[in-house]
Amino acid sequence: MPGPKDLDPSSSPRALLGAELRHARERKGLSQEALGLKLFVSGTFIGQLEAGTRRLQPDMAPMLDEILDTNGFFTRNCKASNKSKYPEHFAEAAEAEAEATVIRHYAPLLIPGLLQTPAYARAVNRAYDPTATEETIDEWVEGRMERIRLLDHPTQPLLWTVLDEAVLRRETGGRAVMAEALRHVADMARQRRVIVQVLPFSAGAHKAMEGSLKLMDFSDAPPLAYLEGPGTGRLEDDPAIVAQLRFTFDLLVASALSPEKSLALIEAMAQDYAHEEHP
């Protein structure tokens, strides 16, 4: 794996903490593994903290200050580094996503956030919380659209998405919203900005039937997996588990339609939704 890059401490609070953690650890002559042992975490996790792809948890900050003799630096700055506009269960994953070079995502039920249109995102968030105010929904949609700016770069991150056929057929927000949403996915695929495959119902049972799966690779940190359920989410960094989840994604790709056939299906369904909305 390439050596760690020099983070710009001014770019974000997490970058500041990561740069300071690396400096303090090296000053103490500790490897990432040795420091991890003292904190009851893996050396991989320490590396991800230093790379800015993981969040420093509040209960760990005082332990770091004591071990590294940093005079309360991590305790004082931990809260600021953990501020986020995203829901708590997704905040760390969203922040890691912004640093990823490759994102592989299996979506069993809905279009992934990075490929959603504003109208589709609004329908999804309204379904998540039917009693939320319009102002709250507006904030959530705005946050979703801000995440999508990751794809403004012409090549990074590489986004490879496998959509279950249920994603195409679950009418979310009405037929006009679905037509627009599927056309947007197709446009992104035609522009070669993302790789999109559809896992058809005819593929039958498969290894990821229990839920969504997101895999993230980084230039300067070990890969992460994100597993999500209703109102919950978990980042996984254990190398053996991440490798097994990568194998799961590979199996999904093998069972899915080719990108060309997937694009044809997505565009056909977008056309069907549009025609049914305007007979």
C-alpha positions as CSV (number, residue, x, y, z in Angstrom):
1,M,0.0,0.0,0.0
2,P,1.3,3.5,-0.8
3,G,2.8,5.5,2.1
4,P,0.5,8.0,3.9
5,K,0.0,11.3,2.2
6,D,0.6,14.6,4.0
7,L,-2.8,15.9,5.1
8,D,-3.6,19.6,4.9
9,P,-4.5,20.4,8.5
10,S,-6.5,23.4,7.4
11,S,-8.8,21.3,5.1
12,S,-11.0,20.0,7.9
13,P,-11.1,19.3,11.6
14,R,-10.6,15.6,10.9
15,A,-7.6,16.3,8.8
16,L,-6.1,18.4,11.6
17,L,-6.6,15.6,14.1
18,G,-5.2,13.0,11.7
19,A,-2.1,15.0,11.1
20,E,-1.6,15.7,14.8
21,L,-2.2,12.1,15.7
22,R,0.5,10.9,13.2
23,H,2.9,13.5,14.4
24,A,2.3,12.6,18.1
25,R,2.5,8.9,17.5
26,E,5.8,9.1,15.6
27,R,7.2,11.4,18.3
28,K,6.5,8.7,20.8
29,G,8.1,6.1,18.6
30,L,4.9,4.0,18.4
31,S,3.7,2.1,15.3
32,Q,0.1,2.2,14.4
33,E,-0.3,-1.4,15.7
34,A,1.4,-0.6,19.0
35,L,-0.8,2.5,19.6
36,G,-3.9,0.4,18.6
37,L,-3.1,-2.2,21.2
38,K,-3.0,0.4,23.9
39,L,-6.5,1.7,22.8
40,F,-7.9,-1.8,22.1
41,V,-8.4,-1.1,18.4
42,S,-6.6,-2.3,15.3
43,G,-3.6,-0.7,13.8
44,T,-5.8,-0.3,10.7
45,F,-8.2,1.9,12.6
46,I,-5.3,4.1,13.8
47,G,-4.2,4.4,10.1
48,Q,-7.7,5.4,9.1
49,L,-7.9,8.0,11.8
50,E,-4.6,9.5,10.6
51,A,-5.8,9.4,7.0
52,G,-9.0,11.2,8.0
53,T,-11.3,8.4,6.9
54,R,-12.6,7.6,10.4
55,R,-13.9,9.6,13.2
56,L,-12.2,9.9,16.6
57,Q,-14.7,8.8,19.2
58,P,-15.1,11.0,22.3
59,D,-14.2,8.2,24.8
60,M,-10.9,7.6,22.9
61,A,-9.7,11.2,22.9
62,P,-8.6,11.4,26.6
63,M,-6.8,8.1,26.3
64,L,-4.8,9.4,23.3
65,D,-3.9,12.5,25.3
66,E,-2.6,10.4,28.1
67,I,-0.7,7.9,26.0
68,L,0.8,10.5,23.6
69,D,1.3,13.4,26.2
70,T,-0.6,15.8,24.0
71,N,-1.9,18.0,26.9
72,G,-5.6,17.6,26.2
73,F,-5.4,18.4,22.4
74,F,-7.6,15.5,21.3
75,T,-10.1,15.9,24.0
76,R,-10.5,19.6,23.2
77,N,-10.8,19.1,19.4
78,C,-12.7,15.8,19.2
79,K,-16.2,17.4,19.4
80,A,-15.5,19.9,16.5
81,S,-14.1,17.1,14.3
82,N,-17.3,15.1,14.8
83,K,-19.8,17.8,13.8
84,S,-21.8,16.6,10.8
85,K,-24.9,17.5,8.8
86,Y,-25.7,13.8,8.3
87,P,-27.7,11.4,10.5
88,E,-25.5,9.9,13.2
89,H,-25.6,6.4,11.9
90,F,-24.5,7.6,8.4
91,A,-22.2,10.5,9.2
92,E,-18.9,8.6,9.4
93,A,-19.7,6.7,6.2
94,A,-20.5,9.9,4.3
95,E,-17.3,11.4,5.5
96,A,-15.3,8.4,4.4
97,E,-17.1,8.3,1.1
98,A,-15.8,11.8,0.4
99,E,-12.2,10.5,0.7
100,A,-12.7,7.3,-1.4
101,T,-11.1,6.7,-4.7
102,V,-13.4,3.8,-5.6
103,I,-17.0,3.1,-4.3
104,R,-18.7,-0.2,-5.0
105,H,-22.4,-0.2,-4.0
106,Y,-25.1,-2.8,-4.1
107,A,-28.5,-1.2,-3.7
108,P,-31.4,-3.6,-3.1
109,L,-34.3,-1.2,-2.7
110,L,-33.6,2.4,-3.9
111,I,-31.4,4.4,-6.1
112,P,-28.1,5.2,-4.2
113,G,-27.8,8.6,-2.8
114,L,-25.0,9.7,-5.2
115,L,-27.3,9.0,-8.2
116,Q,-30.5,10.5,-6.9
117,T,-32.4,13.5,-8.3
118,P,-33.8,16.1,-5.9
119,A,-37.4,14.9,-6.5
120,Y,-36.5,11.3,-5.8
121,A,-34.4,12.3,-2.7
122,R,-37.4,14.3,-1.5
123,A,-39.8,11.3,-1.9
124,V,-37.3,9.0,-0.1
125,N,-36.8,11.3,2.8
126,R,-40.6,12.0,3.1
127,A,-41.1,8.2,3.3
128,Y,-38.5,7.9,6.0
129,D,-40.2,10.5,8.1
130,P,-43.8,11.2,7.2
131,T,-44.2,13.8,10.0
132,A,-41.1,15.9,9.3
133,T,-41.6,19.5,8.4
134,E,-41.0,20.8,4.9
135,E,-38.0,22.8,6.2
136,T,-36.5,19.6,7.6
137,I,-37.0,17.7,4.3
138,D,-35.5,20.6,2.4
139,E,-32.4,20.4,4.6
140,W,-32.1,16.6,4.1
141,V,-32.4,17.0,0.3
142,E,-29.9,19.8,0.3
143,G,-27.4,17.5,2.2
144,R,-28.0,14.7,-0.3
145,M,-27.4,17.0,-3.3
146,E,-24.2,18.3,-1.6
147,R,-22.9,14.7,-1.4
148,I,-23.6,14.3,-5.1
149,R,-21.1,17.0,-5.9
150,L,-18.5,14.3,-5.3
151,L,-19.2,13.2,-8.9
152,D,-18.5,16.6,-10.3
153,H,-14.9,15.4,-10.7
154,P,-14.6,13.8,-14.2
155,T,-13.0,10.5,-12.9
156,Q,-12.9,10.3,-9.1
157,P,-14.3,8.5,-7.3
158,L,-15.0,5.6,-9.5
159,L,-18.6,4.6,-8.7
160,W,-19.7,1.1,-9.6
161,T,-23.3,0.4,-8.7
162,V,-25.3,-2.9,-8.9
163,L,-29.0,-2.1,-8.7
164,D,-31.5,-4.8,-7.8
165,E,-34.3,-4.9,-10.3
166,A,-36.6,-3.9,-7.4
167,V,-35.0,-0.5,-7.4
168,L,-36.3,0.1,-10.9
169,R,-39.8,-1.2,-10.2
170,R,-40.5,0.3,-6.8
171,E,-42.4,3.4,-7.7
172,T,-41.0,6.2,-5.5
173,G,-42.5,9.6,-5.7
174,G,-44.8,8.9,-8.6
175,R,-44.2,7.9,-12.3
176,A,-42.8,11.3,-13.3
177,V,-40.3,11.2,-10.5
178,M,-39.3,7.7,-11.4
179,A,-38.9,8.6,-15.1
180,E,-36.6,11.5,-14.3
181,A,-34.6,9.5,-11.8
182,L,-34.0,6.6,-14.1
183,R,-33.1,8.9,-17.0
184,H,-30.5,10.6,-14.7
185,V,-29.0,7.2,-13.8
186,A,-28.9,6.3,-17.5
187,D,-27.3,9.7,-18.4
188,M,-24.5,9.2,-15.8
189,A,-23.8,5.7,-17.3
190,R,-23.8,7.0,-20.9
191,Q,-21.4,9.8,-19.9
192,R,-19.1,7.0,-18.6
193,R,-19.1,8.7,-15.2
194,V,-20.4,5.6,-13.4
195,I,-20.7,1.9,-14.0
196,V,-24.2,0.6,-13.5
197,Q,-25.5,-3.0,-13.6
198,V,-28.9,-4.4,-12.9
199,L,-29.3,-7.6,-10.9
200,P,-32.5,-9.1,-12.5
201,F,-35.1,-11.0,-10.6
202,S,-34.3,-13.9,-12.8
203,A,-30.9,-14.2,-11.1
204,G,-32.8,-15.8,-8.2
205,A,-31.3,-16.0,-4.7
206,H,-27.9,-14.4,-4.1
207,K,-25.4,-13.7,-1.4
208,A,-26.5,-10.2,-0.5
209,M,-30.2,-10.7,0.0
210,E,-30.0,-9.4,3.6
211,G,-29.3,-5.8,2.8
212,S,-27.3,-3.1,1.1
213,L,-23.5,-3.1,0.8
214,K,-21.0,-0.3,0.1
215,L,-17.3,-0.9,-0.3
216,M,-14.8,2.0,-0.3
217,D,-11.1,2.1,-1.3
218,F,-8.7,4.8,-0.5
219,S,-5.3,5.9,-1.8
220,D,-3.7,6.1,1.6
221,A,-5.8,3.9,4.0
222,P,-7.1,0.4,4.1
223,P,-10.6,-0.3,2.5
224,L,-13.8,0.0,4.4
225,A,-17.2,-1.6,4.1
226,Y,-20.5,0.0,5.1
227,L,-23.5,-2.1,6.0
228,E,-26.9,-0.3,6.5
229,G,-30.3,-1.1,7.8
230,P,-33.4,0.9,8.8
231,G,-32.0,3.8,10.8
232,T,-28.8,2.0,11.5
233,G,-25.3,1.7,9.9
234,R,-22.0,0.2,10.6
235,L,-18.5,0.7,9.2
236,E,-16.4,-2.5,9.0
237,D,-12.6,-2.3,8.7
238,D,-11.6,-5.9,9.6
239,P,-9.5,-7.0,6.6
240,A,-10.9,-10.5,6.5
241,I,-14.5,-9.3,6.7
242,V,-14.0,-6.6,4.1
243,A,-12.4,-9.2,1.8
244,Q,-15.4,-11.5,2.2
245,L,-17.7,-8.6,1.4
246,R,-15.7,-7.8,-1.7
247,F,-16.2,-11.4,-2.8
248,T,-20.0,-10.9,-2.2
249,F,-19.9,-7.9,-4.5
250,D,-18.0,-9.8,-7.2
251,L,-20.6,-12.5,-7.1
252,L,-23.4,-9.9,-7.6
253,V,-21.5,-8.4,-10.6
254,A,-21.2,-11.9,-12.1
255,S,-25.0,-12.5,-11.8
256,A,-26.0,-9.0,-13.0
257,L,-26.8,-7.9,-16.5
258,S,-23.9,-6.4,-18.5
259,P,-23.6,-2.6,-18.4
260,E,-25.0,-2.4,-21.9
261,K,-28.1,-4.5,-21.2
262,S,-28.6,-2.8,-17.9
263,L,-28.6,0.6,-19.5
264,A,-31.1,-0.6,-22.1
265,L,-33.4,-1.9,-19.3
266,I,-33.1,1.4,-17.3
267,E,-33.9,3.5,-20.3
268,A,-36.8,1.3,-21.3
269,M,-38.3,1.5,-17.8
270,A,-37.8,5.3,-17.7
271,Q,-39.7,5.5,-21.0
272,D,-42.5,3.4,-19.7
273,Y,-42.9,5.5,-16.6
274,A,-42.9,8.7,-18.7
275,H,-45.5,7.3,-21.2
276,E,-47.8,6.1,-18.4
277,E,-47.6,9.5,-16.7
278,H,-48.5,11.2,-20.0
279,P,-50.7,8.8,-22.1
